[in-house]
Amino acid sequence: MTTTKFELIEKEKIGELRFPQTEVLIDKEKIAERERNLKRALTLGNLERSKTKIFFEDEQGLKVVETTVWGVTDKRIILKHGVVIPIQRVHSIVS
């Protein structure tokens, strides 16, 4: 995946975004890879407070944020101050 199409956004702005309910990934292997990378990002965020790049898509287009993953539910990635990104809108996670 090329990262040049993704607009860098501050995590504080994510709460203002609108997210469609549809899944952005079609390939089941890519979905499994996203799940593995998400678990790794959560571990690194909680143990080492290290930042992760999350490449995602809202209703306006492609975005990327560099932040610490504080928690994960079955449907959402939880960032600092209760900011959330729906997992089905995430293209990739790079720790």
ZIZITA-V737449 format. One record per residue. N is the residue number from 1. RES is the residue in one letter. SS is DSSP state (~ for helix, > for strand, _ for the rest). Layout:
BEGIN
n = (N/N)
res = (RES/RES)
ss = (SS/SS)
END
This chain:
BEGIN
n = (1/2/3/4/5/6/7/8/9/10/11/12/13/14/15/16/17/18/19/20/21/22/23/24/25/26/27/28/29/30/31/32/33/34/35/36/37/38/39/40/41/42/43/44/45/46/47/48/49/50/51/52/53/54/55/56/57/58/59/60/61/62/63/64/65/66/67/68/69/70/71/72/73/74/75/76/77/78/79/80/81/82/83/84/85/86/87/88/89/90/91/92/93/94/95)
res = (M/T/T/T/K/F/E/L/I/E/K/E/K/I/G/E/L/R/F/P/Q/T/E/V/L/I/D/K/E/K/I/A/E/R/E/R/N/L/K/R/A/L/T/L/G/N/L/E/R/S/K/T/K/I/F/F/E/D/E/Q/G/L/K/V/V/E/T/T/V/W/G/V/T/D/K/R/I/I/L/K/H/G/V/V/I/P/I/Q/R/V/H/S/I/V/S)
ss = (_/_/_/_/_/_/>/>/_/_/~/~/~/~/~/~/_/_/_/_/_/_/_/_/_/_/_/~/~/~/~/~/~/~/~/~/~/~/~/~/~/~/~/~/~/~/~/~/_/_/_/>/>/>/>/>/>/_/_/_/_/>/>/>/>/>/>/_/_/_/>/>/_/_/_/>/>/>/_/~/~/~/_/>/>/>/~/~/~/>/>/>/>/>/_)
END
